[in-house]
């Protein structure tokens, strides 16, 4: 009887655990590992945090806001609808500064190193999945006018921005995208944008330099109302049923990456401006 190595067993059972939590929120326990997405917004959590942050001087506030951002990237925060008001200047400085660019490049470099170590089958079934917003395209021009995430998200205003089709590329992601194409990967774009935005999304991607994707998947009518993690898990499952091997997955939200099935390896891009479950 053959046996599985411990890492494979851990990956298998941990992935099943994440899937079961997404389908049954009542089974959630924050003490179990790996930690899945928390789907409920605790009452007064932001107000409590802002009260704590208001007590710090400038230097300590920078440290506390850095800690808050890192905790968010590590999926250690409860869901949040806006960034803490006290961290607005910190987030503004981060996303407009060199630190954000260096972090994005680090993710891209690690993805390239991983991809170069793979042996592709050459049958057109080896795929890399990309989210779009804050993964390939930057909505920073929009968020500059909307408090860098300090304002409650307004879907009408955001859709008006999307319809302009002017979001610039994240340069590190554009380079990674092109390198993966050169290596022979098929690219599948999986976004939470609506099917009604297909034309403007296609236009924006091409004008920003992205070409030659295999599929562009947007939310159909039946997908509206689903949690992002549920919707994207279902679409990845459809990819497997179609015979694709999902070797890589890049996204700025944990809901882009968690759930079942998961890619062989996933890459989380930084995003301190908003949280999507």
N, C-alpha and C positions, 0 to 999 in steps of 0.2 A: 504493500500500500504506500503510495507516494505521500510526501508531507510538504506543507507549504512553509517557506521561511517566515519567521515572526513578523518582519515588516509588512509582508503581503497580507498576513492574517489581520494585523492591526488596521491596515488600510481598508480591507474588506469590511470588517465589523464596524469600524468608525464611520465609514460611508453609509452603511445600513442604518446606523444610529442617527446620523444627520437627516437622512430621508424620513425616518419614522417620526422625528420631531417636527419636521416641516408639515407632515400630514396630520399630526395629532399634537396640537399645542399643549394639551393637558398633560402630556407625558414629559414636558420639559423640566429639566433640573439643571440649574447653572453650575452644579458641582460635578457634573459628568464631563468627561473629555472624549473627543475634542469638542470644544464649546460651540454649539450651533448659534444661529442668529436668535437674538431675543426679539420677540414679535410684539410684545405689549409695551406701551409707553407708561412708565411709572408716573403716578401723579406727583406734581411739584418737584420732580427731579432737577429740572433746569433751574427753578427758582432757588432750590437749596444750594446748588453749585454756585450760582451767581452771588448768593449771600456770602459763601465762603471766599470766593475770589475777591469780593469787594474789600476784604480785610487786609489784602497784601499790598506792599509797596511795589514800585515799578519793576524792580529787579526780580522780586519773588513772583510777581504776576507773570512775567515772561517764563519763568521756570514752570509755574503751574499750568500755563496754557500749552507749553511744550509737552508737558506730561499728559495733559488732556488729549492733545492731538495724537501722540504715540499710542495712548490707550485705545483711541478710536481705530487707528490703523491695525491694532492687534486684536480687534473685536472683543475688547474688554469693557466697553461702555454699554450702558443701557441705551436704547434708541433715543435719538434726539431730533427735534423738529427744527431747531435753530442753533447756531453756535452761541456760546455764552456772550452776552454783550461786552463783558470785560475783556474778551479775547478777540474782539473785532480787529483792533490794530495789529495784534500778533498775526492773525490769519491773513490780513491784508499784506503785511510785510513778507510772510512766508510764500504765498502764491505768486507774488510779484517779484520775488527775489531769487537769488542763486540757489538757495536751499531746495526749493521745489524742483528746479531743473536738474539738480544733482541727484535728487531722489528718483525722479523719473528715469534718468539715464542709468542709474544703478539697477532698476528693475529691468530695463531693456537689455543691459549687458548680461545680467544673469539669465535672461530668457535666451539670448543668442548662444551663450555658453552651453546651456542645456540642449538647445536644438542641434548644435553642431555635434553633440555626442550621440545623436539618434541615427539609426539606420532605417531610412524610409523604404517602404515596400515598392514604390514606384508604380503603383496601380491607381493613383489618384484618390485614394481613400484616407491618406494621412492628413489630418486637418488641424488647424489652429483656429480657435474661436476667439473673436474680439468683441467686446462691448464697444459702443461708439462714444457716448458722452463722457468726457473726462478720461477717456481711454485712447481714442484716436483723435477726436475733435475736442477742442477746448472751448468751454462756454464762459471763460473768464471775462470776456467783454460784457456778457450779460450780467454776471455776478458783481462786476464793478459798480453797476447801476442798482444793484439790489442787495447791498450790504454784505457781500461776500458770505452769504448764508445766515446773516443776522436777521433777515426778514423771513417770515413764514412763506413757504413756497407758493407761488401763484401760477397754476398751470396755464391759465389763459395768457398771461404775460410771457411765460416761457415758450408757449407754442408760437406766439407772434415772433419771438426771436428765432426759433427754429425755422420758421417760414422764410426768413431772410436768407438762409443758406450761406451765411458768411462766417461761420465758426472756423477759426484757423486750426491747422493740424498741431498736435503735440509732436514736436520734431523728433524726439527720441523714439516715439511710437511709430512715426512714419518711416524712419530708418529701419527699425525692427521689422516692420511690415514688409518692406522691400527685400530685406535679407531673407525672410522666411519664404517669400515667393521664389527667390533665386535658389533656395535650397530644395525646392520642389513641393513645399506644403501647399495644400488647398486652404484657402481662407474662407471662413464662414463668419459673417457679421451677425451678431445676435443682440438686438437692442430692445429696450422698453418703449421706444417710440411707437406711435400708432401707424397702422398700415396706411392711413390717410396721408401720412407724411413721407411716403416712399419717394415721390418725385423730388422733393426738396432735399431729402437726405441723400439720395443718389447724387444730385447736383452738387451739394456741399462737399461730399466725400471726394468727388472727382476734381473739383476746383482746388481742394486742399492737397491733392497729390496722390490720393489713394485710387488704385486701379486693380482690375483683374481679380476681384473677389469671386468666389464660386457661388455663394448665396448671400442674400441680404434678408434676414428674418426680422419682421416687425410684428407688433401685437395685432392680431386679427380681432374681429368683433368678439369672438368667444373667449379671448384672452383677457379682455378688460375686466378689472375687478380682482384678478389673481395677484397674489403676492409675487414680487419680482423673482424671488427664489423658486417659487413653485413653477411659474411660467418658464423660466430659463432651464430648470431641471427637465421639464416636459419636452422642451425643444431639443435638449441634448440627448434625451432618450430616443427621440425620433431620428436623430443623426445616427445613433448606434444601430437602430433598426434598419436604416438605409445602408449599413455596412461601413460607415465611416469609423476610423480610429481617432479619437480625440486625444491628441498628444500634448496639446497646450491650450491654455485658456487665460486670457488677460482681461482684467476688469478693475474698475476703481471701487467697486462695492463688493462686500462679502456675499451679497445675494447674487452677484454674477458668477460666483465660484463654488459656493456650497450647494448641497443637495445631491441627489443621486439621479443619474450617474455623474461622477466627477471626471475631469480630464486626468490624464496621467500625471501632469503637473500643472499647477495654477500659479499665476503671478498677479499679486495685488498692487495696483498703482495707488499712490497717495491721493487723498481727497478729503481735506478738512472742512469743506464747505457744506456738505449735505450727506444725509444717511438715507438709504433706501432698503427696506426689508422685503 
